[in-house]
């Protein structure tokens, strides 16, 4: 997701970020360094050096901070971002388990009833077009038991 526009609002103490056709607020309190009344934001811009996936702000003191679009989506608990993060973590775990598994890849492909290209797609952590169901099937064939744990977020 690309950031199209960003402005700072001292009254709301937050950045207004245009991304994906909508506007989201990101509070100053979540930023490092944190803008304050004594150290205000003097400049904010979409950072083209980061492929427009982040914005950079500069404070009166000269300190700079950058906020990536993933921080923004995580703050807003965007469901598609959280799903992609879960699939990413499951992919990394499947890669690790496959390295340690005694099962040959051909047998794994046979048990999954799929093709070699599909297996490699499932193992590719950058590929986001796979489902949580597919990853759970792969991990089950690798001899893993997956438990979903719900806990309070850390600060």
KEKE-3310 file (N, C-alpha, C; in steps of 0.2 Angstrom, whole numbers, plus 5000, padded with zeros to 4 digits):
npx = (5004:5003:5007:4999:4997:5001:4998:5002:4993:4993:4983:4975:4985:4991:4995:4988:4985:4985:4981:4979:4967:4959:4958:4969:4972:4987:4993:5004:5010:5013:5025:5043:5056:5045:5033:5030:5022:5032:5042:5038:5031:5039:5040:5033:5033:5029:5039:5049:5060:5058:5049:5037:5030:5031:5031:5041:5045:5050:5056:5056:5068:5077:5077:5073:5060:5053:5038:5032:5021:5016:5017:5006:4995:4996:4993:4980:4974:4972:4963:4967:4980:4984:4981:4989:5001:5000:5000:5013:5021:5017:5022:5036:5038:5034:5045:5056:5052:5051:5065:5070:5062:5060:5054:5053:5052:5044:5035:5029:5022:5014:5006:5000:4992:4995:5004:5022:5025:5015:5018:5031:5026:5018:5028:5035:5038:5035:5025:5008:4996:4991:4981:4976:4971:4978:4991:4990:4986:4998:5007:5002:5004:5018:5019:5015:5007:4995:4991:4980:4983:4976:4979:4982:4988:5005:5013)
npy = (4994:5011:5027:5042:5055:5066:5075:5086:5088:5098:5102:5090:5082:5072:5063:5065:5053:5049:5034:5021:5025:5030:5040:5040:5042:5044:5044:5056:5051:5038:5039:5040:5051:5058:5070:5086:5099:5108:5104:5105:5098:5103:5100:5088:5074:5063:5049:5047:5040:5028:5021:5027:5021:5025:5039:5054:5064:5080:5088:5104:5104:5098:5084:5069:5058:5042:5035:5019:5012:5000:5001:5010:5002:4992:4999:5003:4990:4983:4971:4964:4966:4961:4947:4944:4945:4935:4924:4926:4923:4909:4904:4906:4897:4885:4883:4882:4870:4861:4860:4853:4841:4824:4819:4816:4828:4825:4816:4824:4832:4823:4819:4832:4832:4840:4851:4852:4866:4872:4869:4876:4889:4889:4889:4901:4915:4928:4928:4932:4927:4916:4905:4904:4892:4883:4884:4879:4866:4862:4863:4853:4841:4841:4837:4845:4854:4866:4879:4892:4907:4919:4934:4949:4964:4969:4984)
npz = (5000:4996:5002:4999:5003:5017:5032:5046:5061:5074:5083:5084:5088:5079:5064:5048:5037:5020:5012:5002:4996:5007:5023:5037:5054:5063:5079:5087:5098:5096:5089:5085:5085:5097:5093:5102:5112:5114:5105:5090:5075:5060:5047:5036:5025:5011:5009:4996:4994:5001:4993:4993:5004:5016:5028:5032:5045:5052:5066:5076:5084:5075:5075:5066:5061:5055:5048:5044:5032:5037:5051:5053:5048:5057:5069:5067:5066:5054:5046:5034:5034:5046:5043:5033:5039:5048:5039:5034:5045:5047:5036:5037:5048:5042:5033:5041:5048:5037:5034:5044:5044:5041:5030:5013:4999:4988:4994:5003:4994:4988:4999:5001:4990:4978:4967:4963:4961:4968:4981:4982:4981:4993:5002:5000:5008:5004:4995:4995:4991:4997:5007:5025:5028:5019:5023:5036:5033:5026:5037:5046:5038:5039:5052:5063:5076:5077:5087:5090:5099:5109:5116:5126:5118:5118:5124)
capx = (5000:5007:5005:4998:4998:5002:4999:5002:4988:4995:4977:4973:4991:4992:4996:4983:4989:4981:4984:4974:4960:4956:4963:4969:4976:4992:4995:5011:5012:5016:5031:5049:5055:5038:5032:5027:5021:5039:5046:5033:5033:5040:5040:5031:5032:5029:5046:5049:5066:5055:5044:5030:5027:5032:5032:5046:5044:5056:5054:5060:5074:5081:5076:5068:5057:5050:5033:5031:5014:5015:5015:5000:4990:4996:4990:4973:4972:4969:4962:4971:4987:4985:4980:4996:5007:4999:5002:5020:5024:5016:5027:5043:5038:5034:5051:5060:5050:5053:5072:5071:5058:5063:5049:5055:5047:5039:5030:5025:5018:5009:5001:4996:4988:4996:5010:5028:5025:5011:5022:5035:5022:5016:5034:5038:5035:5033:5019:5003:4990:4989:4976:4978:4969:4983:4997:4988:4987:5005:5010:4999:5008:5024:5019:5015:5000:4995:4986:4979:4983:4974:4982:4982:4994:5010:5013)
capy = (5000:5017:5033:5047:5062:5066:5082:5085:5092:5100:5102:5083:5079:5066:5064:5062:5050:5046:5028:5016:5028:5032:5044:5037:5046:5041:5049:5058:5047:5032:5041:5041:5054:5060:5078:5088:5106:5111:5102:5104:5096:5108:5097:5081:5072:5056:5048:5044:5035:5022:5019:5030:5017:5028:5046:5056:5071:5084:5092:5110:5102:5095:5077:5066:5051:5039:5030:5015:5010:4994:5003:5013:4997:4988:5003:5002:4983:4982:4964:4961:4967:4956:4941:4944:4944:4928:4919:4926:4919:4902:4902:4905:4891:4879:4883:4879:4863:4857:4858:4847:4835:4818:4817:4819:4833:4821:4813:4830:4835:4818:4820:4838:4832:4846:4851:4855:4873:4875:4868:4881:4895:4889:4890:4907:4920:4934:4927:4934:4924:4909:4905:4902:4885:4880:4884:4874:4859:4860:4862:4847:4836:4842:4834:4851:4855:4873:4882:4899:4910:4925:4938:4956:4966:4972:4991)
capz = (5000:4995:5005:4994:5006:5024:5035:5053:5065:5081:5087:5086:5090:5075:5057:5044:5031:5014:5010:4999:4995:5013:5027:5043:5059:5067:5084:5088:5104:5093:5085:5088:5091:5098:5093:5108:5111:5114:5099:5085:5068:5055:5040:5035:5018:5009:5008:4990:4994:5003:4988:4995:5009:5023:5028:5036:5048:5055:5072:5077:5086:5070:5075:5061:5062:5049:5050:5038:5031:5041:5057:5052:5047:5063:5074:5065:5067:5048:5045:5029:5036:5051:5040:5029:5044:5051:5034:5033:5051:5046:5030:5040:5052:5038:5030:5047:5049:5032:5034:5050:5043:5038:5025:5006:4996:4984:4998:5005:4988:4987:5004:5000:4984:4975:4963:4966:4961:4973:4987:4983:4982:5000:5006:4999:5013:5000:4991:4999:4988:4999:5013:5031:5028:5015:5027:5041:5030:5025:5044:5048:5035:5042:5059:5067:5078:5077:5091:5090:5105:5109:5121:5126:5115:5122:5122)
cpx = (5004:5003:5005:4999:4998:5002:4999:4997:4990:4989:4975:4979:4992:4993:4990:4986:4984:4984:4978:4967:4956:4961:4963:4973:4981:4994:5002:5014:5015:5023:5037:5054:5048:5038:5028:5026:5027:5043:5041:5036:5033:5040:5038:5030:5032:5036:5047:5055:5064:5049:5037:5027:5029:5032:5037:5044:5050:5053:5058:5067:5079:5080:5072:5066:5054:5044:5031:5023:5012:5013:5008:4994:4990:4992:4982:4970:4969:4968:4966:4978:4989:4985:4987:5001:5006:5002:5010:5023:5023:5021:5034:5043:5038:5041:5056:5058:5052:5061:5073:5067:5061:5059:5052:5050:5042:5034:5026:5020:5012:5004:4997:4991:4989:5002:5016:5028:5021:5014:5027:5032:5020:5022:5037:5034:5033:5027:5013:4996:4989:4985:4979:4977:4975:4989:4996:4989:4994:5009:5008:5003:5015:5025:5018:5007:5000:4989:4986:4978:4981:4976:4982:4989:4999:5011:5018)
cpy = (5006:5023:5039:5054:5061:5074:5081:5090:5092:5100:5095:5079:5072:5068:5061:5060:5047:5040:5024:5019:5030:5036:5041:5041:5041:5046:5050:5054:5041:5033:5041:5045:5057:5068:5080:5096:5110:5110:5100:5101:5102:5106:5090:5080:5065:5055:5044:5039:5029:5020:5021:5025:5019:5036:5048:5063:5074:5088:5099:5109:5099:5087:5075:5059:5049:5034:5026:5013:5004:4996:5006:5008:4993:4992:5003:4995:4981:4974:4961:4961:4961:4948:4939:4942:4937:4923:4920:4922:4912:4900:4901:4899:4885:4878:4880:4872:4859:4855:4853:4841:4830:4816:4820:4824:4830:4818:4818:4832:4830:4818:4826:4837:4838:4845:4854:4863:4876:4874:4874:4888:4895:4891:4897:4912:4926:4934:4927:4931:4917:4910:4903:4894:4881:4879:4879:4867:4857:4859:4855:4841:4836:4839:4840:4851:4863:4875:4890:4902:4917:4928:4945:4958:4969:4979:4993)
cpz = (5000:4999:5000:4997:5014:5026:5043:5056:5072:5085:5089:5088:5086:5068:5053:5038:5026:5012:5007:4998:5001:5018:5034:5048:5062:5072:5085:5094:5102:5089:5089:5083:5091:5098:5099:5107:5111:5108:5094:5078:5063:5048:5040:5027:5017:5007:5001:4990:4997:4999:4990:5000:5016:5022:5033:5039:5052:5061:5072:5079:5081:5070:5069:5063:5056:5052:5044:5038:5036:5048:5058:5052:5054:5069:5073:5065:5060:5047:5040:5030:5041:5048:5036:5034:5047:5045:5033:5039:5050:5041:5033:5044:5048:5035:5035:5048:5044:5032:5039:5049:5039:5032:5018:5003:4992:4988:5001:5000:4987:4992:5004:4994:4980:4970:4966:4966:4966:4980:4988:4984:4990:5004:5005:5003:5010:4996:4996:4997:4991:5005:5019:5031:5024:5020:5033:5039:5029:5032:5047:5045:5037:5049:5064:5070:5080:5082:5090:5097:5105:5116:5121:5122:5119:5119:5117)
residu = (UNK:UNK:UNK:UNK:UNK:UNK:UNK:UNK:UNK:UNK:UNK:UNK:UNK:UNK:UNK:UNK:UNK:UNK:UNK:UNK:UNK:UNK:UNK:UNK:UNK:UNK:UNK:UNK:UNK:UNK:UNK:UNK:UNK:UNK:UNK:UNK:UNK:UNK:UNK:UNK:UNK:UNK:UNK:UNK:UNK:UNK:UNK:UNK:UNK:UNK:UNK:UNK:UNK:UNK:UNK:UNK:UNK:UNK:UNK:UNK:UNK:UNK:UNK:UNK:UNK:UNK:UNK:UNK:UNK:UNK:UNK:UNK:UNK:UNK:UNK:UNK:UNK:UNK:UNK:UNK:UNK:UNK:UNK:UNK:UNK:UNK:UNK:UNK:UNK:UNK:UNK:UNK:UNK:UNK:UNK:UNK:UNK:UNK:UNK:UNK:UNK:UNK:UNK:UNK:UNK:UNK:UNK:UNK:UNK:UNK:UNK:UNK:UNK:UNK:UNK:UNK:UNK:UNK:UNK:UNK:UNK:UNK:UNK:UNK:UNK:UNK:UNK:UNK:UNK:UNK:UNK:UNK:UNK:UNK:UNK:UNK:UNK:UNK:UNK:UNK:UNK:UNK:UNK:UNK:UNK:UNK:UNK:UNK:UNK:UNK:UNK:UNK:UNK:UNK:UNK)
# end
